[in-house]
Amino acid sequence: MNIHAVSRFLGSLDDIAAAAAPFEILEELSKVLRTFGLRHLLITGLPSPSKGPWQQEILYDGWPQEWIEHYSASEHFFHDPCALHSRYAGEPFLWSELSRDLMTARQLRVMDEATEFGLRDGLCVPVHLPLRGPSVITVAGERIEISEEDLPTVEMVCVQAFRALRRIHLGDNESHHHTLTDREREVLTWVAAGKAAEDVACILGISRFTVERHLANVREKYDAANTVQAVVEAVRRGEIRP
């Protein structure tokens, strides 16, 4: 990723974090996704059948109206292989990466019917946050153009948008989050520089367990799904320097 792309990416993260209304978040997210050919967007929780209608967990429905109506009427949600895989996946995945040979006839029906509504290719970004059930940002289009090296960028923007939408939806305020301690900032700075936990422990003269505990605290404070996202958020807030 060149310096101009990095600058645009960080600018998108800042704009999403500063957004005061859902449409501002979604507009910035959509702008990023369109560069990869991703036109349709659904952001939703992934509840179990016992939790009630899954539609109650939708944060944003940007799927074609005809498809979402057909999808709901056909009760596709609990047979959708992308939704099922997103419950356990730790990283973004392309729809094409799911093996059709391992799908049931019901799951194949979901995927085949999606293509009839213009959702021929797609990407799922699972979101697993502390003390919350799994969620997913699903984006799709007729044809997507995204490389493996682009996936972390797309994931960060999607998760940032998810967190911002929940903040507004739940009435949260970013100022409620604690700032980092000096030690947490120090540990995160070394991690941002590419050091592994063992290296940071040696440099700072502390145990690896202590390093991991500090990183876990940072992820919790920032509501981050992983340490990479925590680093990006710390840079955005000015807690550490890139």
N, C-alpha and C positions, 0 to 999 in steps of 0.2 A: 504494500500500500504506500503510495507516494505521499509527500508532505502535504500536498493540497487536499488529497482524499482524507488524510488524518485530520486536517483542520476542519473540513466539512463535517466529518463524523463527530468530533468533539463539540462542534457548534450545534449539531442536532441533539446531542445529549443535554447540553445546556438549555436549549430551547424547550425540550420536553420537560426537564426538571422545573423550569420556571413557569410553565404553562399554568394558567389559572382556570382553564375550562377544558372539558374533554375534547371539544372539536379542535383546539389548538394542538393537543397531544397527537390526535389522530392525523391531523394534517401533516405534521412534521414526520410522523412515522410512515405515512403513506408516501411521502416524498422520497424517503430513503428506499422503501421497498420497490417503488416503481423503477428505480434504476436497475433492478435485477429482473424486471418483467413480472413482478408480483402485483396483481391488481385487486385481488379479493382477499378479505381479511376477516377472521373470526377470533375473538379473544374470549375465552370461557374457562370456568372451572370444570373439573372432571369428577362430578359427584358419583357415588355409588347409587344403585337403584333404590336403596332404602332411604336416601336423602331427599326424595321428592323429584319433581320434574327437573331435568337437567337444564332446561331453558332459564331457570331462575339464577343460574350461575353465569350467564352471559354478561360480559362487560361491554362488548361491542360486537354488533352483527353487521359485517360488511360483505356477507356472501350474497350472490344473486338471490333476489326475493323468491323466484320460482324454485330454486334449489333448497333454500332453507325450509320452505313450506313442504316440499316433497320429502326432504330429509326427516322432518318432524313427523309428518303423517305416516311415513313408512317405518318409523321407530328405528332409524338407522344408528342412533347414537351409541347404543350399547353393543352394536355389532361392527362399529367403525374400527378397522384395524389401526388407523392412525391415532384415534383417541385411546385405544387400548394400549398401544405401544408407548404413548406419551405419559401414561401413568407411571412407567418405570424407567423410561429413558433418561439419561443424565445429560445428553447433548442433543443439539438440533439434528434432525434427519430429514432427508428428502423422501417423498412418497415412493419414489422409484427404488429406494433402498430396501423396502419391505418385500420379502419374497412372496410372490403370488402362489408358489407351490405349497407354502405353509398356511395359506388362507383357506378358511371354510367357504362353502358356496355362498353363504350369507354375507361374508366379508367381501368376497369378490363382487357381489352385486352392488355393494356400497361404492366400491372404487369404480366399477364400470359405469354406473349411473351418474357418478360425479362428472365423468368426461362428457356426458350428454348435455351438461349445463355449463360447459366451458371451463371446468376445473380439471384440466388434463395433467397438470404437473403442479406439485406443491412442496411446501416445506413446513415442518412442525418444529416449534421452539418450546419444549417443555419447561415449565416453571415450577420449582419445588422450593418453597420458602418455609422457614421455621414455623412450626405450630399451625400450618395451613395445609389443606388438601392440595393435591396436584392440580395444575392448570396448564393451559397451552395457548400459544399464539399460532394459529394456522393461517398460512398465506398461500395463495395459489393463482394460477393463470393458465392461459393456453400453452405458453412455453416460457420457462424461466431460464435465466442465464446467470448462474451463480457458481463461483468456484469454491473449492475447499477452503482457500485462504480467506474468502469473504465471509464464511459462516460465523466466526467469532464476532465480526463487526455487526452482522445482522442480529445475532443473538443479543448482544449488549443493548442495541437500540430497542429491540422488542421487549426485553425485560425491563428496561428503563421506562418504556411506555406503560407496561403493565403495572409497575409500581406507582407511577404517577396517576394512572386511572383509579387505582385502589385508594390512593391518598385522597383524591377528590371525592370518590364515592363514599368513603368511610368518614370523611371530614377530618382526616389526619392533617398534620402540619409538619413540614420538614424540620421546623425549629424544635420540635419535641425530641428529635434524635440527639443523643449525647455526642459531643465531640470526642476525638480520640485522646487517649492518654499519651504522654511522651513516649512510653515504652511501646505502645501499640503503633504509634507513628514511626518509631525507629524500626520496628520489625517490618512493617509494611513497606517502608522505603527500601530496605534491602531486598525484599521479595520483588518489588517493582523493578529493581536493578537486575533481576534474573537469578537471584540466589535461592537455592533450595533451603528447606527448613533446617536440614542438618548444617548447612553452611552458616545460616543466620545464627543458629545456636552456638556454633564455634566462635563466630565473630563477636557476639555479645556476651559470651561466657555464661550462657544459660542452657537449660536442657531443651531438647527437641520438643518434649511435652509442653514446656512453657511457651515455646514459639507457637505451637499449634493452638494452644489455649488463647493466646493473644489474637491469632488470626480468626479463630471462631468468634471471639468477642467483637472484632471489627465487622465480620459478616453479619452478625446479629444486629449491631448498631445501624448498619446501612441497609438491612433487610436484603442483603445480597445473596444470590444463589450460589456463588462460588467466589474464590479469592480474586480471580481476574476482574470480576465486576466490582469487587470491593476496592481494588486498586484504581480502577477508572473513576469510581465515585469519589475516592479520596483526592484524586488529582482535580476533578471537577470542583470540589469544594475548597480546594486550596490547602488541604491538610498536609499533602506531600507534593513534591515537585516531580514532574515526569523525568 
